[in-house]
């Protein structure tokens, strides 16, 4: 069996952190980008969930479990096992991620997985998809983005295996155009700074 990727956890974390920065910038510059997200794990998860709401579709799905739920440690939880696709509950102790639960399809139930960050939790969820089913549900399109931008970004051999849901293509075009515009703006500002020094 092929490995998930040839990247180490540190490279995934670096790619994920860069993607989160881009997501935050993208959300802050949108027409209705008035919502600010806090720093830390809770804010990171809110950003991921907001991006998921923008790039995913629930068309044709009557009842869908969210890709990730947020809960406080010590509070009882009733996972919805009716969903077909693996999803997760992240348990927080304050702003710190304490542990997670991965469940789905009535057969998955991985309990009390120790994790310390949203990045590690999402890597655990992606690993479940690699083992169980590589196709991400249209309602969980943010996982396909994380796969493309964090796992396969530095590994072109794996890119062809990631299936992009139709609902995600328009969002990716918009997001990639935003990233190109940000780079162009940054280069323009750098050139202006260089000219003012002379």
ABEGO torsion letter per residue (X at the ends): XBBABABBAAAAAAAAAAAAAAAAAAAAABAAAABBBBBEAAAAAAAAAAAAAAABBABGBABBBBABBBBBBGBBBBBBAABABBBBBBBBBEABBABBBBBEGGABBBBGBBBABAAAAAAAAAAAAAAABABBBAAAAAAAAAAAAAAAAABAAAAAABBBBAAAAAAAAAAAAAAAAAAAAAAAAAAAAAAAAX
